Amino acid sequence: IQQMRENIAQALEIDLSQINVKATTEEGLGFTGSGEGISSQSICLLTMDNK
């Protein structure tokens, strides 16, 4: 997860402290929990800098 954070920060040219990555399992629920597939979600907060 740390490497993922570093890669995202580098690609977006922002400080590592501005990136958070969380991981969890589905505990047997659905195709992802049974190991038949993977899923991901992304949330991005954008703000305008009026300098």
mmCIF entry with sequence, helices, sheets and N, C-alpha, C, O atoms, coordinates in Angstrom:
data_MODEL
# 
_entry.id   MODEL 
# 
_entity.id                         1 
_entity.type                       polymer 
_entity.pdbx_number_of_molecules   1 
# 
_entity_poly.entity_id                      1 
_entity_poly.type                           'polypeptide(L)' 
_entity_poly.nstd_linkage                   no 
_entity_poly.nstd_monomer                   no 
_entity_poly.pdbx_seq_one_letter_code       IQQMRENIAQALEIDLSQINVKATTEEGLGFTGSGEGISSQSICLLTMDNK 
_entity_poly.pdbx_seq_one_letter_code_can   IQQMRENIAQALEIDLSQINVKATTEEGLGFTGSGEGISSQSICLLTMDNK 
_entity_poly.pdbx_strand_id                 A 
# 
loop_
_entity_poly_seq.entity_id 
_entity_poly_seq.num 
_entity_poly_seq.mon_id 
_entity_poly_seq.hetero 
1 1  ILE n 
1 2  GLN n 
1 3  GLN n 
1 4  MET n 
1 5  ARG n 
1 6  GLU n 
1 7  ASN n 
1 8  ILE n 
1 9  ALA n 
1 10 GLN n 
1 11 ALA n 
1 12 LEU n 
1 13 GLU n 
1 14 ILE n 
1 15 ASP n 
1 16 LEU n 
1 17 SER n 
1 18 GLN n 
1 19 ILE n 
1 20 ASN n 
1 21 VAL n 
1 22 LYS n 
1 23 ALA n 
1 24 THR n 
1 25 THR n 
1 26 GLU n 
1 27 GLU n 
1 28 GLY n 
1 29 LEU n 
1 30 GLY n 
1 31 PHE n 
1 32 THR n 
1 33 GLY n 
1 34 SER n 
1 35 GLY n 
1 36 GLU n 
1 37 GLY n 
1 38 ILE n 
1 39 SER n 
1 40 SER n 
1 41 GLN n 
1 42 SER n 
1 43 ILE n 
1 44 CYS n 
1 45 LEU n 
1 46 LEU n 
1 47 THR n 
1 48 MET n 
1 49 ASP n 
1 50 ASN n 
1 51 LYS n 
# 
_struct_asym.id          A 
_struct_asym.entity_id   1 
# 
loop_
_struct_conf.conf_type_id 
_struct_conf.id 
_struct_conf.pdbx_PDB_helix_id 
_struct_conf.beg_label_comp_id 
_struct_conf.beg_label_asym_id 
_struct_conf.beg_label_seq_id 
_struct_conf.pdbx_beg_PDB_ins_code 
_struct_conf.end_label_comp_id 
_struct_conf.end_label_asym_id 
_struct_conf.end_label_seq_id 
_struct_conf.pdbx_end_PDB_ins_code 
_struct_conf.beg_auth_comp_id 
_struct_conf.beg_auth_asym_id 
_struct_conf.beg_auth_seq_id 
_struct_conf.end_auth_comp_id 
_struct_conf.end_auth_asym_id 
_struct_conf.end_auth_seq_id 
_struct_conf.pdbx_PDB_helix_class 
_struct_conf.details 
_struct_conf.pdbx_PDB_helix_length 
HELX_P HELX_P1 AA1 GLN A 2  ? LEU A 12 ? GLN A 2  LEU A 12 1 ? 11 
HELX_P HELX_P2 AA2 LEU A 16 ? GLN A 18 ? LEU A 16 GLN A 18 5 ? 3  
HELX_P HELX_P3 AA3 GLY A 30 ? GLY A 33 ? GLY A 30 GLY A 33 1 ? 4  
# 
_struct_conf_type.id          HELX_P 
_struct_conf_type.criteria    ? 
_struct_conf_type.reference   ? 
# 
loop_
_atom_site.group_PDB 
_atom_site.id 
_atom_site.type_symbol 
_atom_site.label_atom_id 
_atom_site.label_alt_id 
_atom_site.label_comp_id 
_atom_site.label_asym_id 
_atom_site.label_entity_id 
_atom_site.label_seq_id 
_atom_site.pdbx_PDB_ins_code 
_atom_site.Cartn_x 
_atom_site.Cartn_y 
_atom_site.Cartn_z 
_atom_site.occupancy 
_atom_site.B_iso_or_equiv 
_atom_site.pdbx_formal_charge 
_atom_site.auth_seq_id 
_atom_site.auth_comp_id 
_atom_site.auth_asym_id 
_atom_site.auth_atom_id 
_atom_site.pdbx_PDB_model_num 
ATOM 1   N N  . ILE A 1 1  ? 0.829   -1.188  0.000   1.00 0.00 ? 1  ILE A N  1 
ATOM 2   C CA . ILE A 1 1  ? 0.000   0.000   0.000   1.00 0.00 ? 1  ILE A CA 1 
ATOM 3   C C  . ILE A 1 1  ? 0.875   1.255   0.000   1.00 0.00 ? 1  ILE A C  1 
ATOM 4   O O  . ILE A 1 1  ? 0.537   2.249   -0.642  1.00 0.00 ? 1  ILE A O  1 
ATOM 5   N N  . GLN A 1 2  ? 1.974   1.211   0.703   1.00 0.00 ? 2  GLN A N  1 
ATOM 6   C CA . GLN A 1 2  ? 2.874   2.371   0.731   1.00 0.00 ? 2  GLN A CA 1 
ATOM 7   C C  . GLN A 1 2  ? 3.388   2.688   -0.667  1.00 0.00 ? 2  GLN A C  1 
ATOM 8   O O  . GLN A 1 2  ? 3.451   3.855   -1.054  1.00 0.00 ? 2  GLN A O  1 
ATOM 9   N N  . GLN A 1 3  ? 3.755   1.659   -1.427  1.00 0.00 ? 3  GLN A N  1 
ATOM 10  C CA . GLN A 1 3  ? 4.247   1.885   -2.793  1.00 0.00 ? 3  GLN A CA 1 
ATOM 11  C C  . GLN A 1 3  ? 3.146   2.471   -3.673  1.00 0.00 ? 3  GLN A C  1 
ATOM 12  O O  . GLN A 1 3  ? 3.421   3.311   -4.529  1.00 0.00 ? 3  GLN A O  1 
ATOM 13  N N  . MET A 1 4  ? 1.914   2.038   -3.471  1.00 0.00 ? 4  MET A N  1 
ATOM 14  C CA . MET A 1 4  ? 0.786   2.599   -4.215  1.00 0.00 ? 4  MET A CA 1 
ATOM 15  C C  . MET A 1 4  ? 0.655   4.092   -3.921  1.00 0.00 ? 4  MET A C  1 
ATOM 16  O O  . MET A 1 4  ? 0.481   4.892   -4.840  1.00 0.00 ? 4  MET A O  1 
ATOM 17  N N  . ARG A 1 5  ? 0.739   4.468   -2.648  1.00 0.00 ? 5  ARG A N  1 
ATOM 18  C CA . ARG A 1 5  ? 0.652   5.877   -2.255  1.00 0.00 ? 5  ARG A CA 1 
ATOM 19  C C  . ARG A 1 5  ? 1.762   6.694   -2.915  1.00 0.00 ? 5  ARG A C  1 
ATOM 20  O O  . ARG A 1 5  ? 1.522   7.783   -3.437  1.00 0.00 ? 5  ARG A O  1 
ATOM 21  N N  . GLU A 1 6  ? 2.968   6.155   -2.884  1.00 0.00 ? 6  GLU A N  1 
ATOM 22  C CA . GLU A 1 6  ? 4.105   6.859   -3.467  1.00 0.00 ? 6  GLU A CA 1 
ATOM 23  C C  . GLU A 1 6  ? 3.932   7.039   -4.968  1.00 0.00 ? 6  GLU A C  1 
ATOM 24  O O  . GLU A 1 6  ? 4.232   8.107   -5.502  1.00 0.00 ? 6  GLU A O  1 
ATOM 25  N N  . ASN A 1 7  ? 3.453   6.010   -5.651  1.00 0.00 ? 7  ASN A N  1 
ATOM 26  C CA . ASN A 1 7  ? 3.242   6.091   -7.099  1.00 0.00 ? 7  ASN A CA 1 
ATOM 27  C C  . ASN A 1 7  ? 2.177   7.124   -7.450  1.00 0.00 ? 7  ASN A C  1 
ATOM 28  O O  . ASN A 1 7  ? 2.345   7.895   -8.395  1.00 0.00 ? 7  ASN A O  1 
ATOM 29  N N  . ILE A 1 8  ? 1.086   7.142   -6.696  1.00 0.00 ? 8  ILE A N  1 
ATOM 30  C CA . ILE A 1 8  ? 0.006   8.102   -6.944  1.00 0.00 ? 8  ILE A CA 1 
ATOM 31  C C  . ILE A 1 8  ? 0.501   9.523   -6.702  1.00 0.00 ? 8  ILE A C  1 
ATOM 32  O O  . ILE A 1 8  ? 0.252   10.415  -7.514  1.00 0.00 ? 8  ILE A O  1 
ATOM 33  N N  . ALA A 1 9  ? 1.196   9.737   -5.595  1.00 0.00 ? 9  ALA A N  1 
ATOM 34  C CA . ALA A 1 9  ? 1.722   11.067  -5.274  1.00 0.00 ? 9  ALA A CA 1 
ATOM 35  C C  . ALA A 1 9  ? 2.683   11.552  -6.355  1.00 0.00 ? 9  ALA A C  1 
ATOM 36  O O  . ALA A 1 9  ? 2.645   12.719  -6.745  1.00 0.00 ? 9  ALA A O  1 
ATOM 37  N N  . GLN A 1 10 ? 3.527   10.674  -6.828  1.00 0.00 ? 10 GLN A N  1 
ATOM 38  C CA . GLN A 1 10 ? 4.482   11.049  -7.869  1.00 0.00 ? 10 GLN A CA 1 
ATOM 39  C C  . GLN A 1 10 ? 3.759   11.369  -9.177  1.00 0.00 ? 10 GLN A C  1 
ATOM 40  O O  . GLN A 1 10 ? 4.086   12.355  -9.838  1.00 0.00 ? 10 GLN A O  1 
ATOM 41  N N  . ALA A 1 11 ? 2.791   10.554  -9.551  1.00 0.00 ? 11 ALA A N  1 
ATOM 42  C CA . ALA A 1 11 ? 2.058   10.775  -10.800 1.00 0.00 ? 11 ALA A CA 1 
ATOM 43  C C  . ALA A 1 11 ? 1.274   12.083  -10.779 1.00 0.00 ? 11 ALA A C  1 
ATOM 44  O O  . ALA A 1 11 ? 1.163   12.761  -11.800 1.00 0.00 ? 11 ALA A O  1 
ATOM 45  N N  . LEU A 1 12 ? 0.732   12.434  -9.617  1.00 0.00 ? 12 LEU A N  1 
ATOM 46  C CA . LEU A 1 12 ? -0.065  13.652  -9.497  1.00 0.00 ? 12 LEU A CA 1 
ATOM 47  C C  . LEU A 1 12 ? 0.755   14.871  -9.086  1.00 0.00 ? 12 LEU A C  1 
ATOM 48  O O  . LEU A 1 12 ? 0.246   15.990  -9.023  1.00 0.00 ? 12 LEU A O  1 
ATOM 49  N N  . GLU A 1 13 ? 2.037   14.628  -8.807  1.00 0.00 ? 13 GLU A N  1 
ATOM 50  C CA . GLU A 1 13 ? 2.955   15.688  -8.377  1.00 0.00 ? 13 GLU A CA 1 
ATOM 51  C C  . GLU A 1 13 ? 2.427   16.413  -7.142  1.00 0.00 ? 13 GLU A C  1 
ATOM 52  O O  . GLU A 1 13 ? 2.389   17.642  -7.093  1.00 0.00 ? 13 GLU A O  1 
ATOM 53  N N  . ILE A 1 14 ? 2.017   15.618  -6.134  1.00 0.00 ? 14 ILE A N  1 
ATOM 54  C CA . ILE A 1 14 ? 1.550   16.163  -4.864  1.00 0.00 ? 14 ILE A CA 1 
ATOM 55  C C  . ILE A 1 14 ? 2.270   15.463  -3.725  1.00 0.00 ? 14 ILE A C  1 
ATOM 56  O O  . ILE A 1 14 ? 2.896   14.421  -3.920  1.00 0.00 ? 14 ILE A O  1 
ATOM 57  N N  . ASP A 1 15 ? 2.178   16.040  -2.538  1.00 0.00 ? 15 ASP A N  1 
ATOM 58  C CA . ASP A 1 15 ? 2.854   15.492  -1.369  1.00 0.00 ? 15 ASP A CA 1 
ATOM 59  C C  . ASP A 1 15 ? 2.224   14.166  -0.939  1.00 0.00 ? 15 ASP A C  1 
ATOM 60  O O  . ASP A 1 15 ? 1.007   13.991  -1.014  1.00 0.00 ? 15 ASP A O  1 
ATOM 61  N N  . LEU A 1 16 ? 3.052   13.257  -0.499  1.00 0.00 ? 16 LEU A N  1 
ATOM 62  C CA . LEU A 1 16 ? 2.604   11.940  -0.056  1.00 0.00 ? 16 LEU A CA 1 
ATOM 63  C C  . LEU A 1 16 ? 1.558   12.035  1.053   1.00 0.00 ? 16 LEU A C  1 
ATOM 64  O O  . LEU A 1 16 ? 0.684   11.173  1.153   1.00 0.00 ? 16 LEU A O  1 
ATOM 65  N N  . SER A 1 17 ? 1.639   13.064  1.880   1.00 0.00 ? 17 SER A N  1 
ATOM 66  C CA . SER A 1 17 ? 0.683   13.223  2.980   1.00 0.00 ? 17 SER A CA 1 
ATOM 67  C C  . SER A 1 17 ? -0.739  13.484  2.487   1.00 0.00 ? 17 SER A C  1 
ATOM 68  O O  . SER A 1 17 ? -1.691  13.375  3.260   1.00 0.00 ? 17 SER A O  1 
ATOM 69  N N  . GLN A 1 18 ? -0.889  13.824  1.215   1.00 0.00 ? 18 GLN A N  1 
ATOM 70  C CA . GLN A 1 18 ? -2.207  14.099  0.652   1.00 0.00 ? 18 GLN A CA 1 
ATOM 71  C C  . GLN A 1 18 ? -2.870  12.852  0.061   1.00 0.00 ? 18 GLN A C  1 
ATOM 72  O O  . GLN A 1 18 ? -3.972  12.939  -0.481  1.00 0.00 ? 18 GLN A O  1 
ATOM 73  N N  . ILE A 1 19 ? -2.218  11.707  0.160   1.00 0.00 ? 19 ILE A N  1 
ATOM 74  C CA . ILE A 1 19 ? -2.723  10.459  -0.416  1.00 0.00 ? 19 ILE A CA 1 
ATOM 75  C C  . ILE A 1 19 ? -3.018  9.471   0.696   1.00 0.00 ? 19 ILE A C  1 
ATOM 76  O O  . ILE A 1 19 ? -2.202  9.272   1.596   1.00 0.00 ? 19 ILE A O  1 
ATOM 77  N N  . ASN A 1 20 ? -4.193  8.852   0.631   1.00 0.00 ? 20 ASN A N  1 
ATOM 78  C CA . ASN A 1 20 ? -4.553  7.804   1.579   1.00 0.00 ? 20 ASN A CA 1 
ATOM 79  C C  . ASN A 1 20 ? -5.103  6.618   0.799   1.00 0.00 ? 20 ASN A C  1 
ATOM 80  O O  . ASN A 1 20 ? -5.955  6.790   -0.073  1.00 0.00 ? 20 ASN A O  1 
ATOM 81  N N  . VAL A 1 21 ? -4.625  5.423   1.104   1.00 0.00 ? 21 VAL A N  1 
ATOM 82  C CA . VAL A 1 21 ? -5.101  4.194   0.468   1.00 0.00 ? 21 VAL A CA 1 
ATOM 83  C C  . VAL A 1 21 ? -5.513  3.234   1.567   1.00 0.00 ? 21 VAL A C  1 
ATOM 84  O O  . VAL A 1 21 ? -4.751  2.976   2.498   1.00 0.00 ? 21 VAL A O  1 
ATOM 85  N N  . LYS A 1 22 ? -6.711  2.711   1.455   1.00 0.00 ? 22 LYS A N  1 
ATOM 86  C CA . LYS A 1 22 ? -7.204  1.727   2.415   1.00 0.00 ? 22 LYS A CA 1 
ATOM 87  C C  . LYS A 1 22 ? -7.513  0.434   1.678   1.00 0.00 ? 22 LYS A C  1 
ATOM 88  O O  . LYS A 1 22 ? -7.923  0.458   0.517   1.00 0.00 ? 22 LYS A O  1 
ATOM 89  N N  . ALA A 1 23 ? -7.318  -0.689  2.347   1.00 0.00 ? 23 ALA A N  1 
ATOM 90  C CA . ALA A 1 23 ? -7.603  -1.994  1.752   1.00 0.00 ? 23 ALA A CA 1 
ATOM 91  C C  . ALA A 1 23 ? -8.437  -2.825  2.718   1.00 0.00 ? 23 ALA A C  1 
ATOM 92  O O  . ALA A 1 23 ? -8.264  -2.741  3.934   1.00 0.00 ? 23 ALA A O  1 
ATOM 93  N N  . THR A 1 24 ? -9.332  -3.617  2.171   1.00 0.00 ? 24 THR A N  1 
ATOM 94  C CA . THR A 1 24 ? -10.164 -4.496  2.988   1.00 0.00 ? 24 THR A CA 1 
ATOM 95  C C  . THR A 1 24 ? -10.549 -5.724  2.172   1.00 0.00 ? 24 THR A C  1 
ATOM 96  O O  . THR A 1 24 ? -10.355 -5.756  0.957   1.00 0.00 ? 24 THR A O  1 
ATOM 97  N N  . THR A 1 25 ? -11.085 -6.714  2.832   1.00 0.00 ? 25 THR A N  1 
ATOM 98  C CA . THR A 1 25 ? -11.576 -7.906  2.141   1.00 0.00 ? 25 THR A CA 1 
ATOM 99  C C  . THR A 1 25 ? -13.094 -7.943  2.231   1.00 0.00 ? 25 THR A C  1 
ATOM 100 O O  . THR A 1 25 ? -13.693 -7.263  3.063   1.00 0.00 ? 25 THR A O  1 
ATOM 101 N N  . GLU A 1 26 ? -13.703 -8.735  1.377   1.00 0.00 ? 26 GLU A N  1 
ATOM 102 C CA . GLU A 1 26 ? -15.162 -8.861  1.349   1.00 0.00 ? 26 GLU A CA 1 
ATOM 103 C C  . GLU A 1 26 ? -15.655 -10.014 2.223   1.00 0.00 ? 26 GLU A C  1 
ATOM 104 O O  . GLU A 1 26 ? -16.860 -10.243 2.321   1.00 0.00 ? 26 GLU A O  1 
ATOM 105 N N  . GLU A 1 27 ? -14.733 -10.743 2.857   1.00 0.00 ? 27 GLU A N  1 
ATOM 106 C CA . GLU A 1 27 ? -15.079 -11.832 3.784   1.00 0.00 ? 27 GLU A CA 1 
ATOM 107 C C  . GLU A 1 27 ? -16.103 -12.810 3.210   1.00 0.00 ? 27 GLU A C  1 
ATOM 108 O O  . GLU A 1 27 ? -17.115 -13.102 3.846   1.00 0.00 ? 27 GLU A O  1 
ATOM 109 N N  . GLY A 1 28 ? -15.832 -13.315 2.002   1.00 0.00 ? 28 GLY A N  1 
ATOM 110 C CA . GLY A 1 28 ? -16.685 -14.349 1.412   1.00 0.00 ? 28 GLY A CA 1 
ATOM 111 C C  . GLY A 1 28 ? -17.934 -13.844 0.728   1.00 0.00 ? 28 GLY A C  1 
ATOM 112 O O  . GLY A 1 28 ? -18.739 -14.651 0.263   1.00 0.00 ? 28 GLY A O  1 
ATOM 113 N N  . LEU A 1 29 ? -18.129 -12.535 0.649   1.00 0.00 ? 29 LEU A N  1 
ATOM 114 C CA . LEU A 1 29 ? -19.334 -11.984 0.035   1.00 0.00 ? 29 LEU A CA 1 
ATOM 115 C C  . LEU A 1 29 ? -19.121 -11.750 -1.458  1.00 0.00 ? 29 LEU A C  1 
ATOM 116 O O  . LEU A 1 29 ? -18.186 -11.054 -1.854  1.00 0.00 ? 29 LEU A O  1 
ATOM 117 N N  . GLY A 1 30 ? -19.974 -12.322 -2.271  1.00 0.00 ? 30 GLY A N  1 
ATOM 118 C CA . GLY A 1 30 ? -19.925 -12.106 -3.715  1.00 0.00 ? 30 GLY A CA 1 
ATOM 119 C C  . GLY A 1 30 ? -18.703 -12.697 -4.382  1.00 0.00 ? 30 GLY A C  1 
ATOM 120 O O  . GLY A 1 30 ? -17.933 -13.431 -3.762  1.00 0.00 ? 30 GLY A O  1 
ATOM 121 N N  . PHE A 1 31 ? -18.530 -12.368 -5.669  1.00 0.00 ? 31 PHE A N  1 
ATOM 122 C CA . PHE A 1 31 ? -17.417 -12.922 -6.444  1.00 0.00 ? 31 PHE A CA 1 
ATOM 123 C C  . PHE A 1 31 ? -16.066 -12.427 -5.957  1.00 0.00 ? 31 PHE A C  1 
ATOM 124 O O  . PHE A 1 31 ? -15.064 -13.122 -6.124  1.00 0.00 ? 31 PHE A O  1 
ATOM 125 N N  . THR A 1 32 ? -16.013 -11.241 -5.358  1.00 0.00 ? 32 THR A N  1 
ATOM 126 C CA . THR A 1 32 ? -14.731 -10.740 -4.857  1.00 0.00 ? 32 THR A CA 1 
ATOM 127 C C  . THR A 1 32 ? -14.324 -11.450 -3.574  1.00 0.00 ? 32 THR A C  1 
ATOM 128 O O  . THR A 1 32 ? -13.149 -11.754 -3.373  1.00 0.00 ? 32 THR A O  1 
ATOM 129 N N  . GLY A 1 33 ? -15.283 -11.711 -2.720  1.00 0.00 ? 33 GLY A N  1 
ATOM 130 C CA . GLY A 1 33 ? -14.994 -12.387 -1.458  1.00 0.00 ? 33 GLY A CA 1 
ATOM 131 C C  . GLY A 1 33 ? -14.638 -13.843 -1.625  1.00 0.00 ? 33 GLY A C  1 
ATOM 132 O O  . GLY A 1 33 ? -13.930 -14.419 -0.800  1.00 0.00 ? 33 GLY A O  1 
ATOM 133 N N  . SER A 1 34 ? -15.136 -14.441 -2.705  1.00 0.00 ? 34 SER A N  1 
ATOM 134 C CA . SER A 1 34 ? -14.833 -15.855 -2.951  1.00 0.00 ? 34 SER A CA 1 
ATOM 135 C C  . SER A 1 34 ? -13.550 -16.029 -3.750  1.00 0.00 ? 34 SER A C  1 
ATOM 136 O O  . SER A 1 34 ? -13.167 -17.155 -4.068  1.00 0.00 ? 34 SER A O  1 
ATOM 137 N N  . GLY A 1 35 ? -12.882 -14.925 -4.079  1.00 0.00 ? 35 GLY A N  1 
ATOM 138 C CA . GLY A 1 35 ? -11.613 -14.996 -4.796  1.00 0.00 ? 35 GLY A CA 1 
ATOM 139 C C  . GLY A 1 35 ? -11.758 -15.111 -6.297  1.00 0.00 ? 35 GLY A C  1 
ATOM 140 O O  . GLY A 1 35 ? -10.776 -15.387 -6.985  1.00 0.00 ? 35 GLY A O  1 
ATOM 141 N N  . GLU A 1 36 ? -12.955 -14.907 -6.829  1.00 0.00 ? 36 GLU A N  1 
ATOM 142 C CA . GLU A 1 36 ? -13.198 -15.024 -8.266  1.00 0.00 ? 36 GLU A CA 1 
ATOM 143 C C  . GLU A 1 36 ? -12.975 -13.709 -9.014  1.00 0.00 ? 36 GLU A C  1 
ATOM 144 O O  . GLU A 1 36 ? -13.019 -13.686 -10.244 1.00 0.00 ? 36 GLU A O  1 
ATOM 145 N N  . GLY A 1 37 ? -12.739 -12.632 -8.299  1.00 0.00 ? 37 GLY A N  1 
ATOM 146 C CA . GLY A 1 37 ? -12.527 -11.344 -8.951  1.00 0.00 ? 37 GLY A CA 1 
ATOM 147 C C  . GLY A 1 37 ? -12.047 -10.307 -7.961  1.00 0.00 ? 37 GLY A C  1 
ATOM 148 O O  . GLY A 1 37 ? -11.916 -10.581 -6.768  1.00 0.00 ? 37 GLY A O  1 
ATOM 149 N N  . ILE A 1 38 ? -11.786 -9.126  -8.461  1.00 0.00 ? 38 ILE A N  1 
ATOM 150 C CA . ILE A 1 38 ? -11.349 -8.020  -7.614  1.00 0.00 ? 38 ILE A CA 1 
ATOM 151 C C  . ILE A 1 38 ? -12.220 -6.799  -7.906  1.00 0.00 ? 38 ILE A C  1 
ATOM 152 O O  . ILE A 1 38 ? -12.881 -6.730  -8.942  1.00 0.00 ? 38 ILE A O  1 
ATOM 153 N N  . SER A 1 39 ? -12.214 -5.856  -6.999  1.00 0.00 ? 39 SER A N  1 
ATOM 154 C CA . SER A 1 39 ? -12.929 -4.603  -7.222  1.00 0.00 ? 39 SER A CA 1 
ATOM 155 C C  . SER A 1 39 ? -12.139 -3.476  -6.582  1.00 0.00 ? 39 SER A C  1 
ATOM 156 O O  . SER A 1 39 ? -11.270 -3.706  -5.741  1.00 0.00 ? 39 SER A O  1 
ATOM 157 N N  . SER A 1 40 ? -12.452 -2.261  -6.990  1.00 0.00 ? 40 SER A N  1 
ATOM 158 C CA . SER A 1 40 ? -11.797 -1.094  -6.393  1.00 0.00 ? 40 SER A CA 1 
ATOM 159 C C  . SER A 1 40 ? -12.767 0.077   -6.394  1.00 0.00 ? 40 SER A C  1 
ATOM 160 O O  . SER A 1 40 ? -13.713 0.126   -7.181  1.00 0.00 ? 40 SER A O  1 
ATOM 161 N N  . GLN A 1 41 ? -12.511 1.009   -5.500  1.00 0.00 ? 41 GLN A N  1 
ATOM 162 C CA . GLN A 1 41 ? -13.273 2.252   -5.436  1.00 0.00 ? 41 GLN A CA 1 
ATOM 163 C C  . GLN A 1 41 ? -12.278 3.389   -5.297  1.00 0.00 ? 41 GLN A C  1 
ATOM 164 O O  . GLN A 1 41 ? -11.200 3.223   -4.726  1.00 0.00 ? 41 GLN A O  1 
ATOM 165 N N  . SER A 1 42 ? -12.644 4.521   -5.815  1.00 0.00 ? 42 SER A N  1 
ATOM 166 C CA . SER A 1 42 ? -11.774 5.688   -5.728  1.00 0.00 ? 42 SER A CA 1 
ATOM 167 C C  . SER A 1 42 ? -12.602 6.904   -5.337  1.00 0.00 ? 42 SER A C  1 
ATOM 168 O O  . SER A 1 42 ? -13.696 7.121   -5.857  1.00 0.00 ? 42 SER A O  1 
ATOM 169 N N  . ILE A 1 43 ? -12.067 7.686   -4.423  1.00 0.00 ? 43 ILE A N  1 
ATOM 170 C CA . ILE A 1 43 ? -12.708 8.936   -4.024  1.00 0.00 ? 43 ILE A CA 1 
ATOM 171 C C  . ILE A 1 43 ? -11.662 10.037  -4.142  1.00 0.00 ? 43 ILE A C  1 
ATOM 172 O O  . ILE A 1 43 ? -10.537 9.893   -3.663  1.00 0.00 ? 43 ILE A O  1 
ATOM 173 N N  . CYS A 1 44 ? -12.037 11.124  -4.776  1.00 0.00 ? 44 CYS A N  1 
ATOM 174 C CA . CYS A 1 44 ? -11.108 12.230  -4.993  1.00 0.00 ? 44 CYS A CA 1 
ATOM 175 C C  . CYS A 1 44 ? -11.773 13.530  -4.570  1.00 0.00 ? 44 CYS A C  1 
ATOM 176 O O  . CYS A 1 44 ? -12.886 13.827  -5.002  1.00 0.00 ? 44 CYS A O  1 
ATOM 177 N N  . LEU A 1 45 ? -11.108 14.297  -3.739  1.00 0.00 ? 45 LEU A N  1 
ATOM 178 C CA . LEU A 1 45 ? -11.594 15.615  -3.337  1.00 0.00 ? 45 LEU A CA 1 
ATOM 179 C C  . LEU A 1 45 ? -10.749 16.670  -4.043  1.00 0.00 ? 45 LEU A C  1 
ATOM 180 O O  . LEU A 1 45 ? -9.536  16.739  -3.844  1.00 0.00 ? 45 LEU A O  1 
ATOM 181 N N  . LEU A 1 46 ? -11.388 17.479  -4.858  1.00 0.00 ? 46 LEU A N  1 
ATOM 182 C CA . LEU A 1 46 ? -10.702 18.540  -5.590  1.00 0.00 ? 46 LEU A CA 1 
ATOM 183 C C  . LEU A 1 46 ? -11.113 19.886  -5.013  1.00 0.00 ? 46 LEU A C  1 
ATOM 184 O O  . LEU A 1 46 ? -12.291 20.125  -4.749  1.00 0.00 ? 46 LEU A O  1 
ATOM 185 N N  . THR A 1 47 ? -10.146 20.751  -4.824  1.00 0.00 ? 47 THR A N  1 
ATOM 186 C CA . THR A 1 47 ? -10.440 22.106  -4.363  1.00 0.00 ? 47 THR A CA 1 
ATOM 187 C C  . THR A 1 47 ? -9.740  23.107  -5.274  1.00 0.00 ? 47 THR A C  1 
ATOM 188 O O  . THR A 1 47 ? -8.681  22.814  -5.829  1.00 0.00 ? 47 THR A O  1 
ATOM 189 N N  . MET A 1 48 ? -10.328 24.277  -5.424  1.00 0.00 ? 48 MET A N  1 
ATOM 190 C CA . MET A 1 48 ? -9.739  25.313  -6.259  1.00 0.00 ? 48 MET A CA 1 
ATOM 191 C C  . MET A 1 48 ? -8.816  26.179  -5.410  1.00 0.00 ? 48 MET A C  1 
ATOM 192 O O  . MET A 1 48 ? -9.180  26.605  -4.314  1.00 0.00 ? 48 MET A O  1 
ATOM 193 N N  . ASP A 1 49 ? -7.639  26.429  -5.921  1.00 0.00 ? 49 ASP A N  1 
ATOM 194 C CA . ASP A 1 49 ? -6.663  27.270  -5.241  1.00 0.00 ? 49 ASP A CA 1 
ATOM 195 C C  . ASP A 1 49 ? -6.718  28.651  -5.878  1.00 0.00 ? 49 ASP A C  1 
ATOM 196 O O  . ASP A 1 49 ? -6.281  28.824  -7.016  1.00 0.00 ? 49 ASP A O  1 
ATOM 197 N N  . ASN A 1 50 ? -7.239  29.621  -5.171  1.00 0.00 ? 50 ASN A N  1 
ATOM 198 C CA . ASN A 1 50 ? -7.395  30.979  -5.699  1.00 0.00 ? 50 ASN A CA 1 
ATOM 199 C C  . ASN A 1 50 ? -6.243  31.878  -5.272  1.00 0.00 ? 50 ASN A C  1 
ATOM 200 O O  . ASN A 1 50 ? -6.455  32.864  -4.566  1.00 0.00 ? 50 ASN A O  1 
ATOM 201 N N  . LYS A 1 51 ? -5.056  31.553  -5.683  1.00 0.00 ? 51 LYS A N  1 
ATOM 202 C CA . LYS A 1 51 ? -3.878  32.356  -5.324  1.00 0.00 ? 51 LYS A CA 1 
ATOM 203 C C  . LYS A 1 51 ? -3.783  33.574  -6.196  1.00 0.00 ? 51 LYS A C  1 
ATOM 204 O O  . LYS A 1 51 ? -2.858  34.371  -6.045  1.00 0.00 ? 51 LYS A O  1 
# 
